[in-house]
Amino acid sequence: ACNKLLDTDVEICPKCKVFLRRVPEHISEGWAHCTGFRIDHRQKLYFDGIIAPFYYVDTAKDVICNYKIIGRSELSEFLANEMLSVFYKHYGKINFDMLCGVPMTNPDKLKKGFDHIEKLCRRISHATEIPYENVLKQVKAKRPQHTLSMNERFQNVKGIYAVRNRINLKGKTVLLIDDIVTTSASINECSKILKRAGVENVYCISAAKR
């Protein structure tokens, strides 16, 4: 980041915006069908597609860190709009029954002051008219994923998510939202839980991929 002071109505410095590294179209096409990103191929994949507008480097990394760590909640609008641009391109013809996010624990929400995934969910729901449902909950704490190896990340998230009982998921097509995807461990575990609860298809979208 250039640390330039901006007007209050400007989300991102125009000069820094040039350094947003977008996922190329040909990679996005493959990625939508679960290829083109780092995964442990010994793991079974439960989601049916995954897309993202940015690589998690340079300006995109700065924006996401400012949003989720520093607490600049107004950046949710920029990130959601960028996610929507790839959503319409790759998922526009899919009839979604609902969308939901990868859940946080209550201590994490209190520490951040807001649920950064939920804000993205609500913005995307409003734009697409796909109903937002608080389907998943995190029932156990986990070690920070960024400190772990690829295999350890998959082990770290096993059994930490659960479905809330009040929602009928049988035969549904769900859009699952996260902020960053590295190995897909978290979204894969969420997708597994959703499918075991009766969901037919899970398509994922994140703000960035590593």
N, C-alpha and C positions, 0 to 999 in steps of 0.2 A: 504494500500500500504506500501511496505517496505522502500520506498524512496531510493532504491539503484540506483546509476548512471549506465546507460546502454549504450552500443555501439549505434551509430546512426542508425544502420540497424536492431536493435532489438526493436520491438514494445512493448512487454510485458515481464516483468521479468519472467523467467521460474519457479521460486518458487511461485510467485503470481498467475501464470497461473493455478496452482493446485487448487486454491480456486475459480475458475470459476464454479458456480453452474448451471449445465445444466438442462434443462427441461427433465425429464425422458421420455423414449419412449412411455410408456403407457399413460402418460398425454398428450404428443404431439398428439397422435392419437385422443384422445377425444377432445382436444383443437381445432384441425383442423375442427371439426364439431361444434364449438361454445360452448363447455362445458369446465369445469375445470379451470375457472378463475372468478374473482370477477365481477359480473355485477348486475345491478338493474333489477330484473326479471319483474318489472312492465314496463320496456322499451321494445319496439319492436326492434329486431335486424335486420339490413338490410344487413349485410355482410354474406357471405356463408361459410367462414372458416377463421381461424386465427392461426398462428404458430409463434414460437420464439425459438431461441436456448438457451437463458439464463434466469434465474431469476435475477431480478434487486437487487442484494445484493452483498456484498463482492467485489471481483475483477471486476466482470461485471459492478457493479455500478461505481467503480472508473474509469474504461475504458470509460464508456459512459459520465460521468461527465467531464473527461479530454477532450473528443472529442467535446461535444456540448457546454460546459460552458467555459473551459479554452482555447479551440480553437485548440487543437492538431488534425488538419485535416487529418494527415497521418494515424490516427487510423481508418479512414473510410475503409481502405483496410481490416484490420483484421475483423471489424464488418460485412462488406459485405460478406466476405468469410464464416463466421460462419452462416450468414443468408442463404447463398446459400446452405450450407450443409443440412439444414432442408427443404429448398425450393425443392431441387431435390428429397428428400425423400417423401415429402407429396404432392407436387404440380407438380411433374415432368411429369405427364401424361396429364395435363391440357393444352389446347391450348389457350394461352393468346394473346389477340390482342394488348395490350399496358400495360404499368405500369405507375403509377404516385405516388406522395407523398402527405402526409398531409401538407398543405401549411403553410408558415410563413408570418407574416406581413413584410413590408419593413423596419420599424424601428428595428425589431428583427434581420433581416439580417445585417443591418448596425452595430448593437451592437455587434454581434458575429463575423462579418467580412466575413462570408460565410454562405451558406444555408446547414446545416448539413444533412437534409433529401435529398436534391437534390443530394449531393455527393454520398449518398448510392444508390439512384435511378440510377444514371449514371453508377456506378460500376456494379450493378446487371443487368442493361440493356445490358451493354457490354458483360458480361459473358453469359447471357441467350439468347441474340439476340432478346429480347422482346423490341419493340420500347418504348422509354421514351417520354411521352407527358406531357407538363406542363398544365394539364387539369383543376386543381382546383386553386382557389385564396381565400385568406381570406379577407373578405370585412369589417369586424368589429374587433375591439380589444376585447380581453377576459381577465378576471381575471386569475391569475395563478391557474391552476387546482389543484396543490398539496395542496393549502390552503382550499379546499372545500370538503364537504361531497359527498358521492356517488351520491345522487339525484341532488345536486347543480352542479356537474360536467356536467350532461346531460343538465341541464337548461342553463349552462354557454356557451355552444357551439351552442345552437340553433340559426340558421339564420346567423352564422358568415362565412359560406363558400358558394361559388358559382362556377358554371362551366363557363369556358371561352367559348365564343360563336363560336370560329373558328373550333371546332372539332365535327365531327359526332360520336355520342356514341351509336346509336341505335343498339341493339343486341350484343354489345361488351362484352367480358370477360376481366376484368381489375384486375391487381395485384396492391394493395394499400400498400404503405410502410410508416412505422412510426418508431420512435426510441424506445419508451417505451409505453406499454399498461398497464393501471391499471384497469379502469372500462370499457374500450372500448368506452367511450363517444365520443371522437374526431373521431376515425375511423368509428364509427357507424353513426355519423352525415355526414361525408364525403361520406359514402356508400349510405346513404339516398339521398343525392344530386345527386350522380352519377346515381342511379337507376331512379330517377325522370327525369333525362335527357335521359333515354333510355337504360342504361347499363343493360345487362341481368344478369351477375354474378360479384360479387366483392369478391376476396380472399385477405386476409390481411397477412402481415408479419411484425414483429417488431424485433428489436435487443434484447429486453428483455421484460419480463412480471413481474409485481409485485406479 
